[in-house]
Amino acid sequence: MVADGPAPDAAEGPGKAPSAGGGAFPGAVSGADRGAGDGGAGSGERSRMIGVAIPIPDPHGAFLQARRASFGDPLAHAIPTHITLLPPTEVSDSGLDTVEEHLRGIASAETPFTIRLRGSGTFRPVSPVVFVALAEGIGGCERVQAKVLSGPLARPLPFPYHPHVTIAHHLPESVMDRAFKELAAYSADFEAWGFSLYEHGQDGVWRPQCDFIFGDGAVPSPGGSRGGPAPA
């Protein structure tokens, strides 16, 4: 299946990500106020780049990450396999607690749903991306994504949301063609148990910081330093 338009990926590189809320809430940070911790100039508050996504569980996630690496994608090992909910977005350190409270509330009101991955798709020629498509679970992803991009994380997107799993990005056309063909018959089913908050490190790697479990609270991801149980 070929998608009818591109969608930003949660962790295909931070680019020039806008601040959450378009600068309309206290946690939003403009580029001019970026703290030294992010390599930016200025004396304003420190900020960080975050993303929110549904992780693809192993063995499916590890398999697709290995396939992405086999195509020579330099981002393969910097980005855990995922379905984007919030693309790269800059938030201030002081605004992160508000963001986590927002995400915790969304997760607690949701229930797990099935995702079925079937075949490959592409956003070319509009955007140089080849992906694995969703045959089931699109509605669940759309519902959760709309909730995530509200309140403190409200921000415009350049294209309509289209849930997908990227397997090749900004590679030569011949390699993109190969990725499209080799994943055309791919199939995997799993339950979406929740979503994760990711942070872009100074080494260029996106790491999960906190897991938000549907119908429950939030717990720190392995190696993550944020999160905690939902308040009673």
C-alpha positions in Angstrom: 0.0 0.0 0.0 1.3 3.4 -0.9 0.4 6.2 1.5 -1.2 9.4 0.0 1.0 11.7 2.0 4.0 11.9 4.3 3.9 12.1 8.0 6.7 13.2 10.4 8.5 10.4 12.2 9.0 10.6 15.9 12.7 10.2 15.7 14.1 10.6 12.3 16.3 13.4 13.6 15.3 16.5 15.6 15.5 18.9 12.6 13.9 22.2 13.6 11.2 20.9 15.9 8.8 23.5 17.2 8.2 24.0 20.8 5.1 22.3 22.3 2.1 24.5 22.4 3.7 26.9 19.9 5.2 28.7 22.9 1.7 29.2 24.4 2.4 27.3 27.7 5.1 27.9 30.4 7.0 24.8 29.4 7.5 25.8 25.8 11.0 27.0 24.8 12.0 29.0 21.8 15.3 28.5 20.0 16.6 31.7 21.3 16.1 30.5 24.9 17.6 27.1 24.5 19.9 26.1 27.3 23.5 25.3 27.1 22.7 21.6 27.8 21.3 21.4 24.2 24.2 23.2 22.6 22.1 26.3 22.1 23.1 29.8 23.0 21.4 32.2 25.4 20.8 32.4 29.1 17.3 31.0 29.1 16.0 27.8 30.6 17.4 24.5 29.6 15.3 22.4 27.2 15.3 19.0 25.8 14.0 17.3 22.6 11.3 14.7 23.2 9.1 12.4 21.2 6.2 10.0 22.0 5.7 6.7 20.3 4.2 3.2 20.5 7.2 0.9 20.7 7.2 -2.2 18.5 7.8 -5.1 20.8 10.4 -7.8 20.2 10.9 -10.0 18.3 9.2 -7.7 15.7 11.0 -4.5 16.8 14.4 -6.1 16.8 13.8 -7.7 13.4 12.7 -4.5 11.7 15.6 -2.6 13.3 18.0 -5.2 11.9 16.4 -4.9 8.5 16.7 -1.1 8.6 20.4 -1.5 9.4 20.8 -4.0 6.5 19.7 -1.2 4.1 22.5 1.0 5.4 20.3 3.5 7.2 22.6 5.3 9.6 19.7 6.0 12.0 18.9 2.3 12.4 20.6 1.9 15.8 19.8 5.4 17.0 16.0 5.0 16.8 14.1 2.2 18.5 11.4 0.7 16.2 8.2 2.6 16.8 4.9 4.2 15.6 5.0 7.9 16.1 2.5 9.7 18.2 4.4 13.0 18.8 7.3 14.0 16.5 10.4 15.6 17.8 9.3 18.5 20.1 11.3 20.8 22.3 10.1 21.3 25.9 11.7 23.1 28.8 12.9 21.2 31.9 10.3 22.9 34.0 7.5 21.9 31.6 8.4 18.2 31.6 6.4 17.4 34.7 3.3 19.0 33.0 3.9 16.9 29.9 4.2 13.7 31.9 1.0 14.4 33.8 -0.7 15.0 30.5 0.5 11.7 29.1 -0.3 9.8 32.3 -3.9 11.0 32.1 -4.2 9.9 28.5 -2.8 6.4 29.2 -5.0 5.8 32.2 -8.2 6.4 30.1 -7.1 4.1 27.3 -7.3 0.3 26.8 -4.8 -2.0 24.9 -5.6 -2.6 21.2 -4.3 -4.9 18.5 -1.9 -3.7 15.8 -1.4 -5.7 12.7 1.5 -4.8 10.5 1.1 -5.9 6.8 3.4 -5.1 3.9 5.3 -2.0 2.9 4.4 1.5 1.8 6.2 4.7 0.9 5.7 8.5 1.1 7.8 9.0 -2.0 8.1 11.3 -4.0 6.8 13.7 -1.4 9.1 12.4 1.4 12.0 9.9 1.1 10.5 7.3 3.5 9.7 3.6 3.1 7.7 2.0 5.9 5.8 -1.0 7.1 2.0 -0.3 7.0 -0.7 -0.9 9.5 -3.7 -3.1 8.5 -5.3 -2.9 11.9 -4.9 -0.5 14.8 -4.9 2.7 12.7 -8.0 4.0 14.5 -6.5 3.4 17.9 -3.2 5.2 17.0 -5.2 8.1 15.6 -7.3 8.4 18.7 -4.3 8.3 21.1 -2.3 10.7 18.8 -5.0 13.3 18.8 -5.1 13.2 22.6 -1.3 13.4 22.9 -1.2 16.5 20.6 -3.5 18.5 22.9 -3.0 20.6 26.0 0.7 21.2 26.7 1.8 19.3 23.6 -0.6 21.0 21.1 1.3 21.8 17.9 0.6 21.8 14.2 1.7 19.1 11.9 2.8 19.7 8.3 0.9 16.7 7.0 -2.1 14.6 8.1 -1.2 11.9 10.6 -0.5 8.5 9.1 0.7 5.8 11.6 3.5 3.7 10.2 6.8 2.0 11.0 9.8 3.5 9.2 12.3 1.0 7.7 14.3 3.3 5.4 14.8 7.1 5.4 16.8 9.4 3.1 18.6 6.6 1.3 19.4 6.1 -2.4 16.4 5.4 -4.6 17.7 1.9 -5.4 18.0 1.1 -1.7 14.5 2.5 -1.0 13.1 0.3 -3.8 14.9 -2.7 -2.3 13.4 -2.0 1.2 9.9 -1.6 -0.3 10.1 -4.9 -2.2 11.8 -7.0 0.6 9.2 -6.0 3.2 6.2 -6.2 0.9 5.1 -9.6 2.4 6.0 -8.7 6.0 3.4 -9.5 8.7 3.3 -9.2 12.4 0.6 -8.8 15.1 0.9 -7.5 18.6 -0.9 -5.7 21.4 -0.3 -2.0 21.9 0.0 -1.9 25.7 0.7 1.8 25.9 3.3 4.3 24.7 6.7 5.7 25.7 8.3 9.1 26.2 11.6 9.3 24.4 14.4 11.9 24.7 17.0 12.7 22.1 20.5 12.5 23.6 23.5 14.6 22.7 25.0 11.5 21.1 22.1 11.5 18.6 20.4 8.4 20.1 16.7 8.4 21.1 16.1 6.6 24.4 12.8 5.7 26.2 12.5 7.6 29.5 9.1 6.5 30.7 6.4 4.0 29.7 2.8 5.0 30.0 0.6 1.9 30.3 -3.0 1.9 29.0 -5.4 1.7 31.9 -2.6 2.2 34.4 0.0 4.7 35.3 3.6 5.4 34.2 6.8 3.6 35.0 10.4 4.5 34.1 11.8 2.6 31.1 15.0 0.6 31.7 17.7 3.2 31.8 15.2 6.0 31.9 15.2 8.6 34.7 11.7 9.9 34.6 8.3 8.8 35.5 6.7 7.0 38.4 3.4 5.4 39.3 0.2 7.2 38.7 -1.1 9.1 41.8 -3.8 7.1 43.8 
